[in-house]
């Protein structure tokens, strides 16, 4: 059992199947066009402005109240997201035969996502004041940074990674966030405002040579490079088992860590309640290739290890999963119709 | 002009670590289009060359490498890696 698994159990958050009348009747997947994720997140300027204003003037709890009709609205305005949420809950064992119950669960999923976005605004506005952050495994981060070889931090679209980044900044090491183009501008604006005076940069994950070189250069300067290990849009990916099905995950973080010699840490920032977050950092791993022949199997193993750890986390925090598209569609397309 | 020993060693890395066919290893061969190296392979290649020749290739130099010839030249011009006594010109 991994340290992460133990930590989750210790907190009594490791849930088993809940509210499952039975296994889902189908294993349906969205069509490729439905499933495709374009790197952009929904939300408009006006909507953001309203929420920012409410958070600023009336506080976070009032903004949560405003979120109730918004999450309800998306039940009807975002059918693809509703479907993706249902597919997700099937996979994670959160599925009910009752249509009403399924709608309620989708609503809770959207509401939870909205809470994270609002928390992020509040954290940025207050520079983290008023929030309680519990950091489990901070010693791993300190140990990895003390090597002065850079650090590859791998996370996923679960919890509130961006909002918890200011905990990482506490260590006064420049942070580089690797993001797809659709997210890059948004992150730049967000972090520019949130982390004024702190050293950070956003590296485009377009798969081009400049990105890889920039990542390597940052690690050589002893900086942190934060990457998501769950969305694979580029050519570097392998199929791993995740929640009992194959899914394509990016291998870039592991290859970069092995080539550079930088330690690699899996880390997750999870919401525990109002104003409360928990950051989990796993022990650092030192990855390396012994020869050319072993590369494929090693990269496969490292990526699968992440999938296994991620699975433990998502089972404990299923509503904090924020990939609102059919996560398994790519593998389903590859395998073809049953 | 790059030293023949550097050329031979870089080519050997290409064949051994990146499974490039020897017939493709012409100086004008482009790393991506002709030799099939992706961006991570490119970085890997640079790191492998640094180790082999005990040199340090900086970020700007690495960005400019598009062909094998540019890689040879880059290795030739690069300063020794910190803590290394190696002289790339003297290979």
Interface residues (C-beta under 8 A of the other chain):
Chain A: X207 X208 X209 X210 X211 X212 X213 X214 X215 X216 X217 X235 X236 X252 X255 X256 X259 X260 X292
Chain B: X16 X17 X18 X19 X32 X38 X39 X40 X42 X43 X44 X46 X47 X58 X59 X62 X63
